[in-house]
Amino acid sequence: AKEGGFGIVREDTAGSIVSSHYFLFDVKFGLDIDYFEQVIRSGMLQRQVFALGSTNYSAVRPTQVEGYVIPLPPIGEQRKIAEVLSDADANIAQVEAQIEAAQEVNRGAMQRLFTYGLSGDEAPNQETKIGDIPQHWQVVRLRDVTSESKLRNTKQRYDIEQVLSVSNQIGFFVSDRELPDDLSRYKLVKHKYFGYNPMRLNVG
C-alpha cells in the first residue's frame, strides 16, 4: 500500500482470484468506478497510508482503509472528470508509444555503432570482454580516463537547493529528499563529473 498498491478489478479480469493477503472492497452505488480509479492513480490513498505512519503493507488493516477520505462530486461530475482524465491518459499512452519506438531505434543505433563504429557493418571488429568493438578501438579501464574527486562542502557554501540525486532515467537532478542541516560532508560536483550511487547500482 505504501508503494501505491491499489487497483480496480476490470471486466476482463473479473472472476479471477487474488492472494488472501489482499483486502477487497465492493464499490457501492454513488461512486463511479472510472472516477475512483483516477482518484487511486492520483496517489490520494497512498498519501494517507504514509500519514498513518504505516511501515509496510501488513500494517494497513481494512478498518484503516475504510477510514481513508476521498472527494465525492455528484455522479455526473464524477463521470465527466473520469472522461477528461481518461482522454489525457490516452494522449500520454500515445506519446509514450512514440518515445518507446524512438528509444528502440536509438538502442539499435547504439548497438551498431559500438560494434562497428562509423565504418558500417562490414568493418573489422575485435572480440573483447565487453563485447565486439571496432578493431581500431581500445578497451580501457575507467581509472585510465577518470580520477576520483573527494572535495567536500566543508564551508557549507552550497545549500539544499543545490543538492543532487542520481537516477538511471535522467542522471543527476536536484534532490527531493529530506536533507540534514549540516551539508559539510556532502561532496562538490563540477561540470562533466561522472558519479554513481554505490547502494543503488542494481537499479542503475
C-alpha positions in Angstrom: 0.0 0.0 0.0 2.8 2.4 0.8 4.0 1.9 -2.8 0.6 2.6 -4.3 -0.7 -1.0 -4.4 -4.3 -0.2 -5.0 -6.3 -1.1 -8.1 -9.7 -1.7 -9.7 -10.8 -5.1 -11.0 -11.7 -4.6 -14.6 -14.2 -6.7 -16.6 -11.5 -8.7 -18.4 -10.2 -9.9 -15.0 -13.5 -10.4 -13.2 -13.9 -14.0 -11.9 -10.2 -14.4 -11.2 -8.6 -14.9 -7.8 -6.1 -13.0 -5.7 -3.8 -13.7 -2.8 -5.5 -14.0 0.6 -3.2 -11.2 1.7 -5.2 -8.7 -0.4 -8.1 -6.9 1.1 -11.1 -6.5 -1.3 -14.0 -3.9 -1.2 -17.2 -3.8 -3.2 -17.7 -0.3 -4.7 -21.2 0.8 -3.9 -23.8 2.9 -5.8 -22.9 6.6 -6.0 -19.2 6.1 -6.7 -18.3 5.9 -10.4 -15.6 3.2 -10.9 -13.7 5.1 -13.6 -13.6 8.2 -11.3 -12.5 6.1 -8.4 -9.7 4.7 -10.4 -8.4 8.2 -11.2 -8.6 9.0 -7.5 -6.4 5.9 -6.8 -4.0 6.8 -9.6 -3.6 10.3 -8.2 -1.9 8.9 -5.1 -4.6 10.2 -2.7 -4.9 6.8 -0.9 -1.1 6.3 -0.9 -0.5 9.6 0.8 -3.0 8.6 3.6 -1.1 5.4 4.2 2.0 7.5 4.9 0.0 9.9 7.1 -0.8 6.9 9.4 2.8 6.1 9.7 2.5 2.6 8.3 5.8 0.9 7.6 4.7 -2.0 5.5 1.6 -3.4 3.8 0.8 -5.8 6.6 0.4 -2.8 8.9 -2.5 -1.4 6.9 -5.7 -3.0 8.1 -9.2 -2.9 6.4 -10.5 -0.6 9.1 -7.8 1.9 8.3 -8.5 1.8 4.6 -12.2 2.2 5.3 -11.3 5.4 7.1 -9.5 7.0 4.2 -11.3 10.0 2.7 -11.9 10.9 -1.0 -13.7 13.8 -2.7 -17.1 12.8 -4.0 -18.7 15.1 -6.6 -22.2 14.4 -7.9 -22.2 11.3 -10.1 -22.5 13.2 -13.4 -19.4 15.3 -12.5 -17.5 12.2 -11.5 -18.1 10.7 -14.9 -17.1 13.9 -16.7 -13.8 14.1 -14.7 -13.1 10.5 -15.4 -13.7 11.1 -19.1 -11.4 14.1 -19.2 -8.6 12.3 -17.4 -9.1 9.1 -19.5 -8.6 11.2 -22.6 -5.4 12.6 -21.1 -4.2 9.1 -20.3 -4.8 8.1 -23.9 -2.8 11.0 -25.2 0.0 10.1 -22.7 0.0 6.5 -23.8 0.3 7.6 -27.5 3.3 9.8 -26.7 4.9 7.1 -24.6 4.5 4.7 -27.5 6.2 7.1 -29.8 9.0 7.6 -27.2 9.4 3.8 -26.9 9.7 3.5 -30.7 12.3 6.2 -30.8 14.2 4.6 -27.9 14.1 1.2 -29.8 15.7 2.9 -32.8 18.3 4.5 -30.6 19.1 1.2 -29.0 19.6 -0.3 -32.4 21.9 2.6 -33.4 23.9 2.2 -30.2 24.4 -1.5 -30.8 25.6 -0.9 -34.4 27.9 2.0 -33.5 29.5 0.3 -30.5 30.1 -2.9 -32.6 31.2 -1.4 -35.9 31.9 2.3 -35.2 31.3 4.7 -38.0 32.6 2.4 -40.8 29.4 0.3 -41.2 28.5 -3.3 -40.7 31.4 -4.6 -42.8 34.2 -3.0 -40.7 36.6 -5.4 -39.0 36.0 -5.8 -35.3 37.5 -7.5 -32.3 36.1 -9.6 -29.5 36.5 -8.2 -26.0 35.2 -8.9 -22.5 32.6 -6.2 -23.1 31.5 -7.5 -26.5 32.6 -6.9 -30.1 34.0 -3.5 -30.9 35.7 -2.0 -33.9 39.3 -3.3 -34.4 40.9 0.1 -34.2 39.3 1.0 -30.9 40.9 0.4 -27.4 39.5 -1.1 -24.3 40.5 0.9 -21.2 39.6 0.9 -17.5 37.7 3.8 -16.1 40.7 4.6 -13.9 42.7 5.3 -17.1 40.3 8.1 -18.2 39.0 9.4 -14.8 40.2 10.3 -11.4 38.2 10.2 -8.2 37.2 13.5 -6.6 36.7 13.8 -2.8 36.2 17.5 -2.5 33.6 18.3 0.2 31.3 21.2 1.0 33.4 21.9 4.2 32.5 25.6 4.3 28.8 24.9 3.7 28.7 27.3 0.7 26.0 25.2 -1.0 22.5 24.8 0.4 19.7 22.2 0.0 18.6 23.8 -3.4 21.9 22.6 -4.8 22.0 19.0 -3.5 21.7 16.5 -6.3 20.5 12.9 -6.5 21.1 10.5 -9.4 18.6 8.4 -11.4 19.1 5.8 -14.1 16.5 7.6 -16.2 17.7 11.2 -16.2 21.1 11.2 -14.5 21.7 13.9 -11.9 18.8 16.1 -10.7 18.0 18.4 -7.8 17.2 16.2 -4.8 13.6 16.0 -3.4 14.7 14.0 -0.3 14.6 15.4 3.3 18.1 16.6 4.0 20.1 17.4 7.2 21.0 21.0 8.2 24.7 20.1 8.1 25.8 19.6 4.5 29.5 20.0 5.2 30.3 16.3 4.3 28.5 16.5 1.0 30.8 16.3 -2.0 31.2 19.1 -4.5 30.4 18.4 -8.2 31.7 20.1 -11.3 30.7 20.1 -14.9 31.2 16.7 -16.7 31.8 14.8 -13.5 30.7 11.1 -13.6 29.1 9.7 -10.5 27.1 6.8 -9.2 25.3 5.7 -6.1 27.1 2.5 -4.7 24.0 1.5 -2.8 21.7 1.6 -5.9 23.9 0.0 -8.6 21.4 -2.8 -9.2 18.9 -0.2 -10.4 21.4 1.9 -12.3 
